[in-house]
Amino acid sequence: MPGQFSHLLSPIQVGPIELRNRVLMTAHVPGVEEGGMTGPDFIAYHRARAAGGAGLQLSGSAAVHATGGVGGKRGLHAFDERSISHYRQLANAVHGEGGRFLIQLGHAGATVNDTDAGRPLLAPSPIMSRIGRETPKAMTEEDIEEIIAAHAIAAGYVREGGLDGVELLGAFGYLIGAFLSPFSNKRTDRFGGSLENRLRFGRRVISAARAALGPDRILGLRMPGDEKVDQGLGLEDFKEIAQALCQSGELDYLNVIAGTNYDRQGRMLHWAPTPAPHGMFVPLASEIKAVVPVPVFVAGRVTDPVMAEQILRDGKADMVGMTRAQISDPDLVQKLREDRPEDIRPCVGANLCIARAMEGKPIRCFHNPVAAREREIGAETRAEQPKHVVVIGGGPAGMEAARLGAERGHRVTLFEAADQLGGQLRTWAAAPMTQEFTRTLDWYEGQLSRLQVAVRLGQAVSDEMLAGLEADAIVLATGGRVMETPAIDGQEGSAIGISDPWSVTANPPEGLNIVVLDEGGGRAALSAADALVTNNRVTIVTAEYAVGELVTPTVRSPLYKRLLSAGATFRPSELISRIEGFAIITRNVHSGEESLLEDVDMVVNWQGAEASADLLAAARATGRPVHQIGDCVAPRQVHIAIAEGALAARAI
């Protein structure tokens, strides 16, 4: 056991079961379930994390009742008896790799808009969540008894399926948490009002689940340490609640988080992207740990093993959730055991995994193209016949093609026209809110050095040079370029400067009045605004209903806070009609009404990028196999470029 991580890699007794280390993969829904059952892709996903060394893994919230799922066709149906045989397959897979697995049981209450005819949302009181925005039915006592019994039935199925236990979801406004909080529970019967009454539902569920599980399985509870809403529960309240719920001795651990899905910002909080603080919920867990007799788990942007080790060393928690970190690198624990932490593919908080989950799609990872596609893509293999592979372009696609190609045993030469690797990703990493993306670039540079990839910086490849290269295979990863956009009416002869997001993000001016035109809807225009807003006056204009309309909510929320707090002005549903001197005339796309923006110095015009594939014909003319990847095929997101780099390397 490497001494640097002696606490993180040490075993821990949780109730009746010893876990091999203190690295937790908290509950999440990978989106590859099949009809409410685990299915082979779900099992392959979790087998990979167990093989990588995770101490404990959990399913995302599995619905104990047909009224309480996570929405759409995602998640597990813990109320279905057919789940038993699927649990057995999952148990065999995870146990075969030395891991342990719990099913998280929950009922989404009012927080997920997943109703149908004859199936209203159920909640303690008819209070609408700001996420689902549908008023639920206030539960009758008959409803309450049915849901308590459903938890017991679902826990019994987990036991029969051979898994290691259950975590009850009492956070995020799910039913246990909704009953606990006066923010969501306005009842006047024996399940509302006083704390003793608001505890009643949770206590009943805990006892029912324990009776069904028996004494030889783990039973835990995920709970908030602070709801982070006015009139909700705070840390002192939850310290008292934690003590009360542990009195019966039925719980084996508490797993502390924050926020509530009754509130839009509260939901974004527990999935915070970069640049949110790392270890953001550790103070809450530490306070609760001080007053309860059971182990306390914590999560919340703990992506660095050094931080995880320090949390444990300082006694602030007993087990650390590193979920997004293990989506990015399922072999995190194994690499720590082998004393090579520098090889761990870092999670940089891009939140692509969360964005996909919120869209009801299988998760994807900014870095790891295999995540949730373990069966589809398969394990890495050594090349049968090592070759000389030339990669042209050192952006994300080219770096991944070069890295994996070399990992498979090929001799790789990488040409990059700029004096640094990274391509557009290095530009976006220059924006204040995404500077953590530089960890991606640092990791790739470290891996290319370790693998002895010959990196040729500052060398643009011409048609003639390409024809003379000695290569067995060519990978074209030449990226994209700013799309030439039609001139704005009145632009010719105007003193207003015209630029693009790439230029101003890399070299932001100061002291100007700048209009950013967001017609792409994604991160590009907002990253430019992020780079500009501190030292300039910034107005963002978009013809869409909202600025950054395609940006996922967990990222959009902190970006909005950053830009608006710094003085930026948003003008949605407007387009730039014309330029008149130093003024911009905008027009509302719905009403046609015009507005005047005066004393403008610069317009950052962004309507997208276009592929840069000038070398394709020359590459094909060499007669060697050519793999075209990333933005030089079509401008898309970073994770797609990296995935295409990986697929090209696997194909050679």
C-alpha positions in Angstrom: 0.0 0.0 0.0 1.7 3.3 -1.1 2.1 5.3 2.1 0.9 8.6 0.5 -2.6 7.1 0.3 -2.6 4.8 3.3 -5.9 6.1 4.7 -7.7 6.0 1.3 -6.6 2.5 0.5 -7.2 1.1 4.0 -10.2 -1.2 4.6 -13.3 0.0 6.6 -16.0 -1.9 8.5 -19.4 -0.7 7.5 -22.0 -2.5 9.5 -21.6 -6.3 8.9 -19.3 -6.0 5.9 -15.7 -4.9 5.5 -14.9 -2.8 2.4 -11.5 -3.1 0.8 -10.8 0.7 0.8 -12.5 4.0 1.3 -13.1 5.1 -2.3 -16.8 5.3 -2.9 -18.7 5.5 -6.2 -21.9 7.3 -5.1 -25.3 6.7 -6.6 -25.8 7.8 -10.2 -27.8 6.7 -13.2 -25.5 5.7 -16.1 -28.5 5.6 -18.5 -27.8 2.2 -19.9 -30.5 0.3 -18.0 -32.8 -1.8 -20.0 -36.5 -1.6 -19.2 -35.9 -0.8 -15.5 -33.5 -3.8 -15.2 -29.7 -3.6 -14.9 -28.9 -5.2 -18.3 -25.5 -6.2 -19.7 -24.3 -2.6 -20.4 -25.1 -1.5 -16.8 -23.2 -4.6 -15.5 -20.2 -4.0 -17.8 -20.1 -0.4 -16.6 -20.0 -1.3 -12.9 -17.7 -4.3 -13.5 -15.1 -2.0 -14.9 -15.2 0.2 -11.8 -15.0 -2.8 -9.5 -12.1 -4.2 -11.5 -10.5 -0.8 -11.1 -10.6 -1.1 -7.3 -13.6 0.9 -6.1 -14.4 0.0 -2.4 -18.1 0.5 -2.7 -20.5 1.2 -5.6 -24.1 2.2 -5.7 -26.9 2.3 -8.2 -28.7 5.5 -8.9 -32.0 5.9 -7.2 -34.0 2.7 -7.9 -37.8 3.4 -7.8 -39.5 1.5 -5.0 -42.9 2.3 -6.6 -44.2 3.1 -10.1 -44.9 6.7 -9.0 -41.4 7.4 -7.9 -38.9 6.9 -10.7 -36.1 9.2 -11.9 -38.0 10.0 -15.1 -38.4 8.7 -18.6 -37.0 5.3 -19.3 -34.0 5.7 -17.0 -33.1 4.1 -13.7 -34.0 0.8 -12.1 -37.4 -0.5 -11.1 -36.7 -1.8 -7.7 -40.4 -2.6 -7.3 -40.3 -5.3 -10.0 -39.6 -8.9 -8.8 -37.8 -9.5 -12.1 -35.0 -7.4 -10.7 -33.8 -10.3 -8.5 -32.2 -12.3 -11.3 -30.6 -9.1 -12.7 -29.2 -8.3 -9.2 -27.7 -11.8 -9.1 -25.8 -11.1 -12.4 -24.7 -7.8 -11.1 -23.6 -9.2 -7.8 -21.6 -12.0 -9.5 -19.8 -9.4 -11.7 -18.9 -6.9 -9.0 -18.1 -9.6 -6.3 -15.9 -11.4 -8.9 -13.8 -8.3 -9.1 -13.6 -7.9 -5.3 -16.1 -5.1 -5.1 -19.3 -4.4 -3.1 -22.5 -3.0 -4.4 -25.6 -1.4 -2.9 -28.9 -0.5 -4.5 -30.1 3.0 -3.6 -33.8 2.9 -3.0 -35.9 6.0 -3.3 -39.1 7.7 -4.3 -38.7 10.9 -6.3 -41.8 12.5 -4.8 -42.6 15.9 -6.4 -39.1 16.4 -7.8 -39.3 14.5 -11.1 -42.0 15.2 -13.7 -42.9 11.6 -14.6 -46.7 11.5 -14.4 -49.2 9.7 -16.5 -52.9 9.1 -16.5 -53.9 7.7 -13.2 -50.4 8.3 -11.8 -50.0 11.7 -10.2 -46.8 12.7 -8.4 -46.9 11.9 -4.7 -45.5 14.1 -1.9 -46.2 15.0 1.7 -47.9 18.3 0.6 -49.1 19.7 -2.7 -46.0 21.9 -3.1 -44.5 22.2 -6.6 -40.8 21.5 -7.2 -39.1 24.2 -9.3 -37.6 21.4 -11.4 -40.6 19.4 -12.4 -43.1 22.3 -11.9 -46.0 20.1 -11.4 -48.2 20.1 -8.3 -48.2 16.7 -6.6 -51.0 14.9 -4.8 -50.8 15.2 -1.0 -50.3 11.6 0.2 -53.0 10.0 2.2 -52.1 7.7 5.1 -53.0 4.8 2.8 -50.4 6.2 0.3 -47.8 6.5 3.0 -48.3 2.9 4.2 -48.1 1.6 0.7 -44.8 3.4 0.0 -43.3 2.3 3.3 -44.2 -1.3 2.5 -42.8 -0.8 -1.0 -39.4 0.0 0.5 -39.5 -3.2 2.4 -40.4 -5.3 -0.7 -37.6 -3.6 -2.7 -35.1 -4.2 0.1 -36.1 -7.9 0.2 -35.4 -8.2 -3.6 -31.9 -6.7 -3.0 -31.3 -9.4 -0.4 -32.6 -12.2 -2.6 -30.4 -10.9 -5.5 -27.2 -11.4 -3.4 -26.2 -7.7 -3.3 -24.6 -6.2 -0.3 -27.4 -3.9 0.9 -29.3 -0.7 0.4 -28.8 3.0 0.7 -32.1 4.9 1.3 -32.3 8.2 -0.5 -33.3 10.9 2.0 -31.8 13.8 0.1 -32.7 16.0 -2.8 -36.4 16.3 -1.8 -37.0 12.6 -2.3 -39.8 11.4 0.0 -37.8 10.8 3.2 -36.2 14.2 2.8 -39.5 15.8 1.7 -41.2 14.6 4.9 -38.3 15.8 7.1 -38.3 19.4 5.8 -40.8 22.1 6.8 -40.0 23.6 3.4 -41.9 20.7 1.7 -44.0 19.2 4.5 -47.0 21.4 5.6 -49.0 18.5 7.0 -51.0 18.8 10.2 -51.4 15.1 10.9 -49.0 12.7 12.6 -46.5 12.9 9.7 -46.2 16.7 9.8 -45.6 19.6 12.1 -43.2 18.8 14.9 -39.8 17.3 14.2 -40.9 14.1 15.9 -43.8 13.8 13.4 -41.6 14.8 10.4 -39.2 12.0 11.4 -41.9 9.4 11.5 -41.9 8.5 7.8 -38.1 8.1 7.6 -38.0 6.1 10.8 -40.7 3.7 9.5 -38.9 3.3 6.1 -35.6 2.6 7.9 -37.2 -0.1 10.1 -39.0 -1.7 7.2 -35.9 -1.8 5.1 -33.8 -3.3 7.9 -36.3 -6.0 8.7 -36.3 -7.0 5.0 -32.5 -6.9 4.6 -31.6 -8.7 7.8 -28.6 -8.0 10.0 -26.0 -9.2 7.5 -26.5 -6.6 4.9 -25.5 -2.9 4.9 -28.2 -0.2 5.4 -27.3 3.4 4.9 -29.0 6.7 4.4 -28.1 9.6 2.1 -29.1 12.8 3.7 -28.4 16.5 3.2 -26.3 18.5 5.7 -28.1 21.7 4.6 -31.0 22.2 2.2 -29.6 25.6 1.2 -33.1 27.1 0.8 -35.0 29.7 2.9 -37.3 28.1 5.4 -35.6 24.8 4.8 -33.4 22.8 7.1 -29.8 23.8 8.0 -26.8 22.1 9.4 -27.9 22.3 13.1 -31.2 20.8 12.2 -29.6 17.9 10.3 -27.2 17.2 13.2 -30.2 16.7 15.4 -32.0 14.6 12.7 -28.9 12.4 12.2 -28.7 11.7 15.9 -32.4 10.8 16.1 -32.2 8.5 13.1 -29.2 6.7 14.4 -30.8 6.0 17.8 -32.4 2.7 16.7 -29.1 1.2 15.7 -30.6 0.1 12.3 -28.4 2.4 10.1 -24.8 1.4 9.3 -23.7 4.7 7.8 -24.8 8.2 6.7 -23.9 9.7 3.4 -23.9 13.5 3.5 -24.7 15.9 0.6 -26.5 19.2 0.3 -29.4 20.9 -1.5 -32.9 20.0 -2.5 -34.6 19.4 -5.9 -37.5 21.5 -4.8 -35.3 24.4 -5.7 -33.6 25.0 -9.0 -30.3 26.2 -7.6 -30.4 23.5 -5.0 -30.4 20.9 -7.6 -27.5 22.5 -9.5 -25.6 22.7 -6.3 -25.0 19.0 -5.7 -23.7 18.5 -9.3 -21.5 21.6 -9.4 -19.0 21.9 -12.3 -15.7 23.7 -12.4 -14.9 26.1 -11.0 -16.9 25.2 -7.9 -14.7 24.4 -4.9 -13.4 20.9 -4.4 -14.6 19.0 -1.4 -17.5 21.5 -1.0 -19.6 19.4 1.3 -16.8 18.2 3.6 -17.6 20.8 6.3 -21.2 19.5 6.5 -20.1 15.8 6.8 -17.5 16.7 9.4 -20.0 18.3 11.6 -22.4 15.4 11.3 -19.7 12.9 11.9 -18.9 14.5 15.2 -22.4 13.7 16.6 -23.2 10.2 15.3 -21.8 6.7 16.1 -21.8 5.4 12.5 -19.3 6.0 9.6 -20.0 9.1 7.6 -19.5 9.3 3.8 -19.0 12.5 1.8 -18.9 13.5 -1.8 -18.9 16.8 -3.7 -16.1 17.5 -6.2 -13.6 15.3 -4.6 -11.6 14.4 -7.7 -8.0 14.5 -6.4 -6.8 11.5 -4.3 -4.5 13.8 -2.4 -7.6 15.7 -1.2 -9.5 12.5 -0.5 -6.6 11.2 1.6 -6.4 14.5 3.6 -10.2 14.4 4.3 -9.7 10.9 5.9 -6.5 11.7 7.6 -8.1 14.8 9.2 -11.0 12.6 10.4 -13.6 14.7 8.6 -15.3 11.6 7.0 -14.8 7.9 6.9 -15.3 7.2 3.2 -15.0 9.6 0.2 -17.2 9.7 -2.9 -15.1 10.1 -6.1 -17.8 9.3 -8.6 -17.1 11.6 -11.5 -13.4 10.9 -11.0 -14.1 7.2 -11.5 -16.3 7.9 -14.5 -13.2 9.6 -16.0 -10.8 6.9 -14.9 -12.3 3.6 -13.6 -8.8 2.4 -12.7 -8.2 5.2 -10.3 -7.7 3.0 -7.2 -5.6 0.5 -9.1 -3.2 3.2 -10.2 -2.9 4.4 -6.6 -2.1 0.9 -5.6 0.6 0.8 -8.2 2.0 4.1 -7.0 1.3 5.9 -10.2 -1.2 8.7 -9.4 0.2 10.8 -12.3 -1.4 8.4 -14.7 -4.9 8.9 -13.4 -7.0 10.6 -16.1 -8.3 13.7 -14.2 -11.9 14.8 -13.9 -12.0 18.5 -14.7 -15.6 19.2 -13.8 -16.8 19.6 -17.4 -20.1 18.0 -16.3 -20.8 16.3 -19.6 -21.8 13.2 -17.6 -24.4 15.3 -15.7 -25.6 17.0 -18.9 -26.3 13.7 -20.6 -28.1 12.4 -17.5 -30.3 15.4 -17.4 -31.1 14.9 -21.1 -32.2 11.3 -20.3 -29.3 9.9 -22.3 -26.5 7.5 -21.5 -23.7 9.3 -19.7 -20.6 10.3 -21.6 -17.3 11.6 -20.2 -15.2 14.6 -21.4 -12.1 12.4 -21.2 -13.1 8.8 -21.2 -14.8 7.7 -24.4 -15.4 4.2 -23.0 -17.6 5.3 -20.1 -21.0 3.6 -20.4 -19.8 2.0 -23.6 -17.6 -0.7 -22.1 -19.4 -3.6 -24.0 -19.6 -1.6 -27.2 -16.0 -0.5 -27.4 -14.3 -3.3 -25.5 -11.0 -3.4 -23.7 -7.8 -1.9 -25.1 -5.6 -4.4 -26.8 -2.0 -4.4 -28.1 -1.6 -3.9 -31.8 -0.9 -7.2 -33.6 1.6 -5.5 -35.9 3.3 -2.2 -34.6 3.3 0.5 -37.2 4.5 4.1 -37.6 1.5 6.3 -37.2 1.6 10.0 -38.1 -1.0 12.2 -36.4 -1.5 15.7 -37.9 -3.0 18.1 -35.4 -2.4 18.3 -31.6 -5.9 19.2 -30.4 -8.0 16.8 -28.3 -8.6 14.4 -31.1 -5.0 14.2 -32.2 -3.6 13.9 -28.7 -5.9 11.0 -27.9 -5.1 9.2 -31.2 -1.4 9.6 -30.5 -1.7 8.6 -26.8 -3.7 5.5 -27.4 -1.8 4.6 -30.6 1.4 4.6 -28.6 -0.3 2.7 -25.7 -1.1 0.0 -28.2 2.5 -0.3 -29.2 2.7 1.8 -32.3 5.5 4.3 -33.0 3.8 7.7 -33.2 4.8 11.1 -34.5 2.5 14.0 -33.8 2.7 17.3 -35.8 1.2 20.5 -34.4 1.4 23.8 -36.3 1.2 25.9 -33.1 3.9 26.1 -30.4 1.7 24.3 -27.9 -0.6 21.3 -27.9 -4.2 21.6 -27.1 -5.9 23.2 -30.1 -9.2 24.9 -29.3 -9.3 23.3 -25.9 -6.3 25.4 -24.9 -8.2 28.5 -26.0 -11.2 27.6 -23.9 -9.1 26.7 -21.0 -7.9 30.3 -20.9 -11.4 31.5 -19.9 -11.6 32.1 -16.1 -14.3 29.6 -15.4 -12.7 26.7 -17.4 -9.1 27.1 -16.4 -9.3 23.6 -14.8 -9.4 22.2 -18.3 -5.7 22.8 -18.4 -5.4 19.7 -16.2 -6.6 17.8 -19.3 -3.8 19.3 -21.4 -1.2 18.6 -18.7 -2.3 15.0 -18.5 -2.0 14.5 -22.2 1.4 16.1 -22.4 2.5 13.8 -19.5 1.2 10.7 -21.2 2.7 11.5 -24.6 6.0 12.0 -22.9 5.8 8.8 -20.9 4.9 6.9 -24.1 7.7 8.5 -26.1 5.5 10.0 -28.7 7.6 12.2 -31.0 5.9 15.6 -30.8 6.8 18.2 -33.4 5.5 21.6 -32.3 5.5 24.6 -34.6 5.5 22.3 -37.7 2.6 22.9 -40.1 2.3 20.0 -42.5 2.0 20.9 -46.2 0.8 18.7 -49.1 4.4 18.2 -50.2 5.6 17.3 -46.8 2.8 14.9 -46.3 3.7 13.1 -49.5 7.2 12.5 -48.3 6.4 11.3 -44.8 7.3 7.8 -43.9 4.2 6.5 -42.3 2.1 3.3 -42.3 -1.1 5.2 -41.3 -2.1 8.8 -41.2 -4.5 10.4 -38.7 -5.9 13.8 -39.8 -6.9 15.8 -36.8 -6.5 19.3 -38.2 -9.5 20.7 -36.3 -11.8 23.6 -37.3 -11.6 27.3 -37.9 -13.9 30.3 -37.4 -16.6 30.3 -39.9 -16.7 33.2 -42.2 -19.9 35.1 -41.4 -21.8 37.5 -43.6 -20.9 41.1 -42.8 -23.4 42.9 -40.6 -25.3 45.6 -42.4 -23.3 48.8 -42.0 -20.1 47.0 -40.9 -18.1 48.1 -43.9 -16.4 51.4 -43.0 -17.6 51.3 -39.4 -15.1 52.0 -36.6 -16.5 49.2 -34.5 -14.1 46.3 -34.4 -15.2 42.8 -35.4 -13.7 39.8 -33.7 -14.5 36.1 -32.8 -14.6 34.2 -29.5 -11.3 32.3 -30.1 -9.3 35.6 -30.6 -10.8 37.5 -27.6 -10.6 34.5 -25.3 -6.9 33.9 -26.1 -6.1 37.7 -25.9 -8.8 39.6 -24.2 -8.8 43.4 -24.7 -9.6 45.8 -21.8 -11.7 48.9 -21.3 -14.1 48.4 -24.2 -17.8 48.3 -24.6 -18.3 44.9 -26.3 -21.3 43.2 -27.8 -21.1 39.4 -28.0 -23.4 37.8 -30.5 -24.3 34.3 -29.4 -25.8 32.5 -32.3 -24.1 29.2 -31.7 -26.0 28.6 -28.4 -23.1 26.7 -26.8 -20.0 27.5 -24.7 -18.0 29.5 -27.3 -19.8 32.9 -26.9 -20.1 32.5 -23.1 -16.5 31.6 -22.8 -15.6 34.8 -24.7 -17.9 36.8 -22.4 -16.3 35.1 -19.4 -12.8 36.2 -20.6 -14.0 39.7 -21.3 -16.4 40.6 -18.5 -13.9 41.5 -15.8 -12.3 44.4 -17.7 -14.9 45.4 -20.2 -18.6 46.3 -20.5 -20.3 43.2 -22.0 -23.7 42.8 -23.6 -24.7 39.3 -24.9 -27.2 39.3 -27.8 -28.9 36.2 -29.0 -31.9 35.5 -31.2 -32.8 32.4 -29.0 -35.1 32.4 -26.0 -32.1 32.4 -23.6 -28.4 33.2 -23.7 -26.3 30.0 -24.0 -29.5 28.0 -24.7 -27.6 24.8 -25.5 -25.5 24.9 -22.4 -26.5 22.4 -19.8 -28.2 23.8 -16.7 -25.6 22.8 -14.2 -23.0 24.8 -16.2 -25.3 27.6 -17.3 -26.3 28.5 -13.8 -22.8 29.3 -12.5 -22.0 31.0 -15.8 -25.0 33.2 -15.5 -24.1 34.1 -11.9 -20.5 34.9 -12.9 -21.5 37.1 -15.9 -24.5 38.9 -14.4 -22.6 39.5 -11.1 -19.8 41.1 -13.1 -22.2 43.5 -14.8 -22.9 41.7 -18.1 -26.2 42.5 -19.8 -28.3 39.7 -21.5 -30.5 40.5 -24.5 -32.3 37.3 -25.5 -34.7 37.1 -28.5 -32.8 39.9 -30.3 -30.5 39.9 -33.3 -28.2 42.6 -34.6 -30.0 44.4 -37.4 -27.3 46.9 -38.4 -24.4 49.1 -37.4 -24.7 52.9 -37.5 -21.5 54.7 -36.5 -20.6 53.5 -33.0 -24.1 52.2 -32.4 -25.6 48.7 -32.8 -29.3 48.5 -33.7 -30.9 45.3 -32.4 -34.3 43.9 -33.4 -36.6 41.7 -31.3 -37.3 38.5 -33.3 -40.8 38.3 -32.0 -42.1 41.9 -31.9 -39.8 43.5 -34.5 -39.1 46.3 -32.1 -35.7 47.9 -32.5 -33.3 49.0 -29.7 -30.1 51.1 -29.7 -26.8 50.1 -28.1 -24.6 53.1 -28.1 -20.8 53.7 -27.9 -19.9 50.1 -28.9 -16.2 49.4 -29.5 -16.3 45.8 -30.7 -18.7 43.0 -31.8 -17.7 39.4 -31.1 -19.5 37.6 -33.8 -20.0 33.9 -33.3 -22.1 31.8 -35.6 -20.1 28.6 -35.4 -17.0 27.0 -36.8 -16.2 25.1 -40.0 -14.1 22.0 -40.7 -10.4 22.5 -41.7 -9.7 19.5 -43.9 -7.3 21.0 -46.4 -4.9 18.1 -46.2 -7.4 15.3 -46.9 -6.8 15.0 -50.6 -3.1 14.9 -50.2 -3.3 12.4 -47.4 -5.4 10.1 -49.5 -3.1 10.5 -52.4 -0.3 8.9 -50.4 -2.1 5.6 -50.7 -1.8 4.9 -47.0 -4.8 4.4 -44.6 -6.2 7.7 -43.6 -8.3 8.3 -40.5 -10.1 11.7 -40.4 -11.3 12.6 -36.9 -12.6 15.5 -34.8 -13.5 18.9 -36.0 -11.9 18.5 -39.4 -14.8 16.1 -40.1 -17.4 18.5 -38.6 -17.1 21.0 -35.7 -18.5 19.2 -32.6 -17.8 18.9 -28.9 -14.5 18.0 -27.2 -15.7 14.6 -26.0 -16.6 13.6 -29.5 -13.2 14.6 -30.8 -11.5 12.6 -28.1 -13.8 9.6 -28.8 -12.9 9.7 -32.5 -9.3 9.9 -31.6 -9.6 6.7 -29.5 -11.6 4.9 -32.2 -9.0 5.8 -34.8 -6.2 4.5 -32.6 -8.1 1.2 -32.0 -8.6 0.8 -35.7 -4.9 0.9 -36.7 
